Amino acid sequence: MKVSSPRSDLEERTFKFAQNVRTFVRKLPKGIVNAADGSQLIRSSGSVGANYIEAQEAMSKKDFGMRIKICRKEAKESKYWLALMAELPDTLQREHITLLQEASELTKIFGSIVEKVRV
């Protein structure tokens, strides 16, 4: 049984991004390059949401800003790993583009938050 807890829209969105990345990576053709890149992508995509959760518990405005910067950095890194996966089967192209767009949007969202939080 899944216990639901209230989540912010951004917390839910970052969680869904990490889930979607995992689903995508499972579908990648087997090989050393996809295994390595997929592993890195899984780490960075999960780190976006994990750091956002940490930001919600920040001890200060400065701490909050730093954790949001990490969210932005990890979203950029996710975009990087996705961009390296250029030669994909046609069946994965749409999913790949969607994930690239989401990584870009998350980067912009966290960038906007960083600008608003500047001390």
Backbone torsions as a table, in degrees:
resi	resn	phi	psi	omega
1	MET	NA	131.0	-179.6
2	LYS	-92.4	124.7	177.8
3	VAL	-91.4	124.6	-179.4
4	SER	-92.8	144.2	176.9
5	SER	-129.0	151.8	179.4
6	PRO	-66.4	133.9	179.1
7	ARG	-130.0	148.4	173.8
8	SER	-72.5	161.3	178.8
9	ASP	-59.0	-42.4	-178.6
10	LEU	-70.4	-36.3	176.0
11	GLU	-63.1	-44.3	178.5
12	GLU	-64.2	-41.7	-178.6
13	ARG	-64.9	-42.7	179.4
14	THR	-68.7	-34.8	176.7
15	PHE	-64.6	-46.2	179.7
16	LYS	-63.0	-38.9	177.3
17	PHE	-58.7	-48.6	179.7
18	ALA	-62.0	-40.7	177.3
19	GLN	-63.0	-46.0	-179.3
20	ASN	-63.5	-37.4	176.8
21	VAL	-62.1	-44.7	-179.6
22	ARG	-61.8	-41.9	177.6
23	THR	-61.8	-43.7	179.4
24	PHE	-62.5	-47.6	-177.4
25	VAL	-61.9	-36.5	178.2
26	ARG	-61.7	-26.8	-177.6
27	LYS	-88.2	-10.8	-177.9
28	LEU	-62.8	145.1	174.8
29	PRO	-58.6	141.6	-178.8
30	LYS	-68.2	138.8	178.4
31	GLY	168.5	160.9	-175.4
32	ILE	-63.9	-39.9	-178.2
33	VAL	-68.1	-48.5	179.6
34	ASN	-64.4	-33.9	177.9
35	ALA	-65.1	-45.2	-179.0
36	ALA	-68.6	-49.5	-179.7
37	ASP	-65.2	-39.7	178.8
38	GLY	-62.7	-40.0	178.1
39	SER	-62.4	-45.7	178.7
40	GLN	-63.6	-41.6	179.6
41	LEU	-63.1	-42.0	178.3
42	ILE	-60.9	-44.1	-179.8
43	ARG	-62.4	-49.9	-175.6
44	SER	-68.2	-39.0	-179.3
45	SER	-66.4	-38.0	177.5
46	GLY	-70.3	-32.0	-179.4
47	SER	-68.2	-28.0	177.8
48	VAL	-57.3	-55.0	-178.3
49	GLY	-69.5	-38.3	179.8
50	ALA	-62.1	-41.4	178.7
51	ASN	-72.5	-29.8	175.7
52	TYR	-65.9	-40.5	176.2
53	ILE	-61.5	-43.0	177.4
54	GLU	-61.6	-38.2	179.4
55	ALA	-62.1	-35.0	179.7
56	GLN	-65.5	-21.1	179.3
57	GLU	-105.4	17.0	-175.7
58	ALA	-59.4	147.9	-178.4
59	MET	-86.3	-17.2	-178.5
60	SER	-155.1	169.9	176.6
61	LYS	-62.2	-39.4	179.5
62	LYS	-64.1	-43.8	178.3
63	ASP	-62.0	-44.0	178.1
64	PHE	-58.6	-49.0	-179.1
65	GLY	-60.1	-40.6	-179.8
66	MET	-65.1	-41.8	-179.7
67	ARG	-68.9	-35.4	176.4
68	ILE	-67.3	-37.0	175.2
69	LYS	-61.7	-37.5	177.2
70	ILE	-66.1	-40.2	175.7
71	CYS	-56.8	-46.3	179.4
72	ARG	-62.0	-44.5	179.9
73	LYS	-60.5	-43.6	-178.5
74	GLU	-70.1	-34.3	175.6
75	ALA	-65.5	-41.5	176.0
76	LYS	-62.3	-41.3	179.5
77	GLU	-64.7	-39.8	177.0
78	SER	-59.9	-42.0	177.7
79	LYS	-61.2	-41.0	178.6
80	TYR	-59.3	-50.7	-178.8
81	TRP	-64.1	-37.9	176.8
82	LEU	-64.3	-40.2	-179.3
83	ALA	-64.5	-32.4	177.6
84	LEU	-67.4	-22.5	-178.8
85	MET	-88.0	58.7	-173.6
86	ALA	-79.8	-34.5	-177.1
87	GLU	-96.6	88.7	-177.4
88	LEU	-119.5	156.0	174.6
89	PRO	-61.1	150.8	179.9
90	ASP	-53.5	-32.5	-177.6
91	THR	-66.1	-18.2	-178.7
92	LEU	-106.3	-4.3	-175.1
93	GLN	-59.6	-48.6	-177.5
94	ARG	-62.6	-45.0	179.0
95	GLU	-62.1	-40.5	179.0
96	HIS	-62.0	-47.0	179.3
97	ILE	-62.7	-41.9	178.5
98	THR	-61.0	-43.1	178.9
99	LEU	-67.2	-39.7	176.0
100	LEU	-60.7	-43.0	179.0
101	GLN	-64.0	-42.0	179.9
102	GLU	-66.2	-40.9	177.2
103	ALA	-61.6	-39.8	177.9
104	SER	-65.6	-44.2	-180.0
105	GLU	-65.1	-41.6	178.2
106	LEU	-63.7	-38.9	177.0
107	THR	-59.6	-44.4	179.7
108	LYS	-67.1	-41.5	179.6
109	ILE	-61.0	-49.7	-178.9
110	PHE	-68.4	-32.4	175.1
111	GLY	-63.1	-40.3	178.2
112	SER	-65.0	-41.3	178.3
113	ILE	-63.8	-42.1	178.7
114	VAL	-57.9	-44.7	-179.8
115	GLU	-62.6	-38.8	-179.2
116	LYS	-72.4	-27.0	-175.3
117	VAL	-89.2	-15.6	-176.0
118	ARG	-47.1	133.0	-177.3
119	VAL	-88.6	NA	NA
